Amino acid sequence: MIVKRAGEREWKPAGYEGAERVLLRATKEQGPTYIVRLKAGARGFPHKHAAGEDFLVLSGKVRLAGEVLGPGDYLYTETGEEHFLEAIEDSVVYASTPKPVVILEKLTAAVEKV
């Protein structure tokens, strides 16, 4: 069993401006489960997953894979589907995938796994 209390979360930079995240769990294959806080206008890097991704908007409004999503909206991306996340307003989201994320484009670095 894994328990992560809300008041004990350690928020860290998500790797792009205006976003921070807390790791809830990593699989044996290093697939992450995160809660991500985003400021309006924050935009993640284009990426894809080695396995599908579950994504749920907890608050705010975001654009993911061309879809505008609000509180309670859920989106599943298939293995290998390229997409990026953009916050339309201040938002909090949940994202989980059983395998690592592959960054496709980054302004200052080559492709990497996170």
N, C-alpha and C positions, 0 to 999 in steps of 0.2 A: 504494500500500500504506500502511496505517495500522498502527502498532504502539504499543500502550500497555502498558508494563511494570507489573506489579503493584506493585512497590516505588516507582514514580514517580507513582502516582495522586494527584490533588489532590481530596480529599473536601471538599464544600461543603454547606451546609444545603440540605435538599430543599424548604424552604418550609413545613414543618409540624413541630411538636415531636417529637423522638425519631427523626428521620430525616435522613440525609445521603446524598449521591449523588456519583458521579463520571461525567462525560460521556465516553463512549467515542467517539462520533461523532454528527454532525448531518448530515442529508441536505441537498440543495440547497433543499428545501422547508422546512427547519428542523425536520424530524422527529428526535427524539432517540433515542439508544441509551444507556441508563444501567445502572450497577450501583448498587443502593440498599441501604444498611444501615439497619435499623430496630430500635429498642428495643421490647421487649414493650409493647403498649398503644398504640404510635404508630398514628395513623389519618390517612390522606391525605384530601384533599378530593374530593367527588364530581366526576367529570370524564368526558369522552368524547373520542374521537379522530376526526380527519378521515380516517383510514385505520385499518385493523386494527392490533392490537397483539399482539406475541409476548411472553409472560411465562413465566419459568422460575425456580423456587425453587432457589437454590443451597444454602441452609441455613436451618434454623428452620421455623416454621409460620406461615402467613398465611391471611387470608380475603380473597378477591378475587371480586367479582361473585357473592357468595353461596356460593362454593365454598371449602372448607378445603383448603389445599395444603401439602405438605411437600417435603422435599428430592427433587429430580429431577422433581417434578410440573410439567407444562406446561399453560398455558391460552392460548387465542387469543380475543381479543374482536373482534367485527365492527365495521366502520365505524359510528360513531354510538352504539354501545352504552354506556349510562351505567353507571358502576361506581366503586368506591373500594377502596383497599387498607387493610387493618388487620393489624398484627402481633400474633399470638397469643403468640409468644415472640420473643426476639431472632432476627433473620433477615437474610439477604442474598438479594437477588433481582436478576434481569436482566430488563430491559424495553426493547423496541424497537418503534418505530412510524415509518413514513416521512413522516408529516405532523405538524403541531403538535398539542399537547394543549389542550383547552378546559376550563378550570375552571368548574364549574357553580355551586358554592356555596363561599363563603369567609367566615369570620366577620368579617373587617375590611375586605374590598375587594370590588369588583364583579367581574364575569366578566372573565377575562384569559386570554391565551395564554402558555404557558411552554414 
